[in-house]
Amino acid sequence: MSEMNRRELLGAAATVAAVGTVASAAKAQAPAVMSSYKPLVVGAHNGHRLKNENGETGVEIAFRMMGEGADVLDATIHCNNLPEISEEDTSVGYGGLPDANGDVTLDACCMHGPLKRAGGVAYIQGVRTPSWVAKDVMMKTNHHLLAGQGALDFAREHGHKIEGDLNSERSFKRYLEWKKRVEEEGDTRTFAELDLDFIEKKGFDVAYQMAEEGRIDIEHIHGTINTNAMNHKGEICGNTTTSGRSFKVPGRVGDSPILGAGLYVDNEVGAAGSTGLGEMNLYHLCSFLIVEKMREGMHPKDAGMYALNRIKDFCMGNERYMNDKGEIRFNLQFYVLDKKGRYAGVAMRGGEGRFFAVCDENGGRHELMDSIYMND
């Protein structure tokens, strides 16, 4: 064989080897391309109301952070921090509507899909951003939930700022007005002389009266913000935080800090979280139920409506929960996303003004919730 032929043969062999290497590399990269996910943030309406100094809403902050490589859980917490630190939102954190004693008590829960860990705090006072305390519980203890004074001591030990009172001027004025109206329902008795059963029943009615008059936001009778998100890797996390039901019986803890109720995340399936009347959610652990229905193949909307209809059937005939039309009186909302990038916001009572927050490559926005009942 001539020298030229040997060189040509060697060159051809090198070319084949190079092509094979490129093909192998492309084949190795294919799963990474195929496994990319559409980044998505879904949550309660107050995730797209307030803005930071750069003009970003909460869901927009979370979406940007994920694009910059931040942990998904941190992104959802930063979203929820906007209402937590602002007195304009009376459903969470600083300025959240207080309990019947005038104390602002907070609950929060976070869940990290990839790490398969969760943390929560309940009935904590003096910390504007309980979401971060919940994360510390998740990362620095073997527990899920800390409550009351123990949660406050834990927060202090881990460097969280503690304040004496989280009432804003606005929230405390609303409390004093509520207290006065309840006292007027008690004939000649002072508020201190009223029993808890009376305060609970009348206080609930008075809160709705104030909402109908525009004195408080009807969405904030039960408070709360939930945010769930998924990044381009398919990592899913969620965070729920609340000041609880307005003017609640002291000591009350709702669904927000409870795994499977206020929040549930399965990184292989999706996430669901809630706002609204927590007691009804706790009866059925609906966030867990919704994720399980998605595991069975349901679309997020169908899974959310399944949970709402289950609650509706449970409550029908109970006068405590019915209005004069024979409909469920209270509201309960779920915010849902799945691994496929599908999402939904569903509510017991919907209609004009009943929105949930979304942010994806098309930007942050409000979308109308699907619902069982339409408000008048």
C-alpha positions in Angstrom: 0.0 0.0 0.0 1.4 3.5 -0.9 2.1 6.2 1.6 -0.7 8.3 0.2 -3.2 5.4 0.6 -2.1 4.8 4.2 -2.6 8.5 5.0 -6.0 8.5 3.3 -7.0 5.4 5.2 -5.8 6.8 8.6 -7.6 10.1 7.8 -10.9 8.3 7.0 -10.6 6.3 10.2 -10.1 9.5 12.2 -13.1 11.0 10.6 -15.3 8.0 11.4 -14.0 8.1 15.0 -14.7 11.8 15.3 -18.2 11.4 14.0 -18.8 8.5 16.4 -17.6 10.7 19.3 -19.9 13.5 18.3 -22.8 11.1 17.9 -22.1 9.5 21.3 -21.9 13.0 22.9 -25.2 14.0 21.3 -26.8 10.8 22.5 -25.5 11.4 26.1 -26.8 14.9 26.0 -30.3 13.9 24.7 -31.8 13.0 28.1 -30.8 16.3 29.5 -32.6 18.1 26.7 -35.6 15.9 26.9 -35.8 16.3 30.7 -35.9 20.1 30.7 -39.0 21.6 32.2 -40.9 24.9 31.8 -40.2 27.2 34.8 -43.4 28.1 36.5 -44.7 30.0 39.6 -48.3 29.6 40.8 -49.9 30.9 43.9 -52.5 33.1 45.7 -53.6 36.4 44.2 -51.5 38.5 46.6 -48.4 37.0 45.0 -49.0 39.5 42.1 -50.2 42.6 43.9 -47.4 44.3 45.9 -44.2 45.3 44.2 -40.6 45.7 45.3 -38.4 48.7 44.7 -37.7 47.4 41.2 -41.4 47.1 40.3 -41.5 43.3 40.5 -44.4 41.4 42.1 -43.8 38.4 44.3 -44.3 35.8 41.5 -42.0 37.8 39.2 -39.3 37.8 41.9 -39.5 34.1 42.3 -39.4 33.4 38.6 -36.4 35.7 38.1 -34.6 34.1 41.0 -35.1 30.6 39.6 -33.6 31.8 36.3 -30.6 33.1 38.1 -30.1 29.6 39.7 -31.6 30.2 43.1 -33.0 27.3 45.1 -36.7 27.0 44.2 -37.8 27.1 47.9 -35.9 30.3 48.5 -37.6 31.8 45.4 -41.1 31.0 46.8 -40.2 32.4 50.2 -38.9 35.7 48.7 -42.3 35.9 46.8 -44.2 35.5 50.1 -41.9 37.9 51.9 -43.4 40.9 50.1 -46.8 40.6 51.8 -45.2 39.3 55.0 -43.3 42.5 55.6 -45.9 45.0 54.2 -48.7 46.4 56.3 -50.8 46.7 53.1 -51.5 43.0 53.2 -53.6 42.2 56.3 -53.5 38.4 55.8 -49.9 37.6 56.7 -46.9 38.8 58.7 -46.7 42.4 59.9 -50.1 44.0 60.0 -51.9 40.7 59.7 -55.4 40.9 61.3 -55.0 39.8 65.0 -56.8 37.3 67.2 -59.6 38.1 69.6 -57.1 39.4 72.1 -55.5 41.7 69.6 -52.3 39.6 69.2 -50.9 38.8 65.7 -50.0 35.1 65.7 -48.5 33.5 62.6 -48.2 30.1 60.9 -46.0 29.0 58.1 -44.9 25.8 56.3 -42.4 25.0 53.5 -41.7 21.9 51.6 -38.7 21.0 49.4 -39.4 18.5 46.7 -35.9 17.5 45.8 -34.7 17.2 49.4 -37.9 15.5 50.5 -38.0 17.7 53.6 -40.4 20.1 55.2 -40.6 22.5 58.1 -43.2 24.6 59.8 -44.0 27.0 62.7 -47.4 27.6 64.3 -48.7 30.3 66.7 -45.5 32.2 66.6 -45.4 35.9 67.5 -43.0 38.7 66.9 -41.4 37.5 63.6 -42.5 39.2 60.4 -41.3 36.5 58.1 -42.2 33.1 59.7 -41.5 31.4 56.3 -37.7 31.7 57.0 -38.2 30.3 60.4 -40.0 27.3 58.9 -37.1 26.8 56.6 -34.7 26.8 59.5 -36.9 24.2 61.2 -36.6 22.1 58.1 -32.9 22.4 57.6 -31.6 22.6 61.2 -33.8 20.1 63.1 -35.2 16.6 62.8 -38.7 18.0 63.4 -41.3 19.3 61.1 -43.3 21.7 63.3 -42.5 24.0 66.2 -45.2 26.0 67.9 -45.7 28.9 70.3 -43.0 30.0 72.7 -40.8 27.1 71.6 -40.9 28.4 68.0 -40.2 31.9 69.1 -37.2 30.8 71.2 -35.9 28.8 68.2 -36.3 31.8 65.9 -34.4 34.0 68.4 -31.5 31.5 68.7 -31.2 31.4 64.9 -30.9 35.1 64.4 -34.4 36.1 63.4 -35.5 39.6 64.4 -38.0 39.5 67.2 -40.5 42.4 67.6 -42.9 43.0 70.5 -46.0 43.6 68.4 -46.8 42.9 64.8 -49.9 45.0 64.6 -49.8 48.0 62.2 -51.9 51.1 63.0 -54.3 49.9 60.3 -54.7 46.3 61.6 -55.2 47.4 65.2 -57.8 50.0 64.2 -59.8 47.2 62.4 -59.4 45.1 65.5 -60.8 47.8 67.8 -63.7 48.3 65.5 -64.4 44.6 65.3 -64.2 44.3 69.1 -66.6 47.2 69.6 -69.2 45.7 67.3 -69.0 42.3 69.0 -69.3 43.9 72.4 -72.5 45.7 71.2 -73.9 42.3 70.4 -73.4 41.3 74.0 -76.1 43.6 75.4 -74.6 45.1 78.6 -71.6 42.9 78.9 -68.1 44.1 78.2 -65.8 42.3 75.8 -64.0 40.8 78.8 -67.2 39.3 80.1 -68.2 37.6 76.9 -67.5 33.9 76.6 -65.5 32.4 73.8 -68.5 30.7 72.2 -70.2 34.0 71.9 -67.1 35.8 70.6 -66.5 33.0 68.0 -70.1 33.0 66.6 -70.7 36.8 66.7 -67.1 37.6 65.7 -67.4 35.5 62.6 -70.6 37.3 61.6 -69.1 40.7 62.4 -66.0 40.0 60.3 -68.2 39.2 57.3 -70.3 42.4 57.9 -67.1 44.4 57.9 -66.0 42.7 54.7 -69.3 43.4 53.0 -68.9 47.1 54.0 -65.4 47.2 52.6 -63.8 47.7 56.0 -61.6 44.6 55.6 -60.7 42.6 52.5 -63.1 39.6 52.3 -60.1 37.6 51.0 -58.3 38.3 54.3 -60.9 37.0 56.7 -59.1 33.8 56.4 -55.8 35.3 55.3 -52.8 33.4 53.8 -50.5 33.3 50.8 -49.3 30.1 49.1 -46.7 30.0 46.4 -45.5 26.9 44.5 -42.9 26.8 41.8 -40.9 24.5 39.5 -37.6 25.4 37.8 -36.1 24.2 34.5 -34.7 21.1 36.2 -38.2 20.0 37.3 -37.4 20.8 41.0 -40.6 21.7 42.8 -41.0 23.5 46.2 -43.8 25.4 48.0 -44.4 27.8 50.8 -47.5 28.9 52.7 -47.7 31.6 55.3 -50.5 33.3 57.2 -51.8 35.3 60.1 -54.7 32.9 60.3 -58.4 33.7 60.5 -59.0 37.2 61.5 -60.0 37.8 65.1 -59.7 34.0 65.8 -60.0 32.4 69.2 -56.6 32.8 70.8 -54.6 29.6 70.4 -56.2 28.7 67.1 -53.9 27.1 64.4 -55.3 26.5 61.0 -54.2 24.4 58.0 -51.3 26.5 56.8 -48.5 24.9 58.8 -49.8 21.3 58.5 -48.3 19.0 55.9 -50.9 17.7 53.5 -53.3 20.5 54.3 -51.9 24.0 53.8 -49.2 22.6 51.5 -48.0 19.4 49.9 -45.2 18.7 47.4 -44.1 15.6 45.7 -41.2 16.2 43.3 -42.3 13.5 41.0 -45.9 14.7 40.7 -46.5 18.3 41.6 -47.6 20.7 44.4 -50.7 22.1 45.9 -51.4 24.7 48.6 -54.4 26.5 50.0 -55.9 29.7 51.3 -59.3 30.1 52.9 -61.2 28.4 55.7 -58.5 26.1 57.0 -60.8 24.0 59.2 -62.5 22.6 56.2 -59.2 21.8 54.5 -58.0 20.0 57.6 -60.9 17.6 57.6 -59.7 16.2 54.2 -56.0 17.1 54.0 -56.8 18.5 50.5 -53.3 19.5 49.4 -52.2 15.8 49.8 -55.5 14.6 48.2 -54.9 16.9 45.2 -51.4 15.7 44.6 -52.5 12.1 44.9 -55.2 12.7 42.3 -52.6 14.1 40.0 -50.5 11.0 40.6 -53.4 9.0 39.3 -53.4 11.2 36.2 -55.8 14.0 36.9 -55.2 17.5 35.5 -54.5 20.0 38.2 -57.8 21.7 37.7 -59.7 18.4 37.9 -57.8 17.4 41.0 -58.5 20.7 42.7 -62.2 20.6 41.9 -62.4 17.0 43.2 -61.2 18.2 46.6 -63.6 21.2 46.6 -66.6 18.9 45.7 -65.6 16.5 48.5 -65.7 19.4 51.0 -69.0 20.7 49.5 -70.6 17.3 50.0 -69.3 17.1 53.5 -70.7 20.5 54.5 -74.1 20.4 52.8 -76.9 20.6 55.3 -74.8 22.1 58.1 -76.3 25.6 58.7 -73.0 26.9 60.1 -71.5 26.7 56.5 -74.6 27.5 54.4 -75.9 30.8 53.1 -79.6 31.6 52.5 -79.4 30.3 49.0 -78.4 26.8 50.2 -74.8 27.3 49.0 -71.6 26.9 50.8 -70.9 30.2 52.5 -67.2 30.1 53.0 -64.4 30.2 50.5 -61.5 27.9 50.1 -58.9 28.1 47.3 -56.2 25.7 46.0 -53.2 26.6 43.8 -51.9 23.6 41.9 -49.1 22.7 39.5 -47.9 19.4 38.1 -44.6 18.1 36.7 -45.8 18.6 33.2 -46.1 22.3 33.7 -49.9 22.3 33.9 -51.5 24.5 36.6 -54.8 25.7 38.0 -56.4 27.9 40.6 -59.7 26.7 42.0 -62.1 28.1 44.5 -65.3 27.2 46.3 -66.6 30.7 45.5 -65.4 32.5 42.4 -66.4 35.1 39.9 -65.3 38.6 39.1 -62.2 39.6 41.1 -61.3 36.0 42.2 -57.9 35.6 40.8 -54.7 33.6 41.3 -51.2 34.6 40.4 -49.0 33.0 37.7 -45.6 33.7 36.3 -43.9 31.9 33.4 -42.0 33.0 30.3 -44.9 35.2 29.4 -44.5 37.2 32.6 -46.5 37.7 35.8 -50.3 38.0 35.7 -53.6 37.2 37.4 -55.8 34.5 36.0 -59.5 33.9 36.9 -60.1 31.0 39.2 -62.3 28.1 38.4 -65.0 27.7 41.0 -68.1 25.8 42.2 -70.2 28.8 43.0 -70.2 32.2 41.4 -70.4 35.3 43.7 -73.2 37.7 43.0 
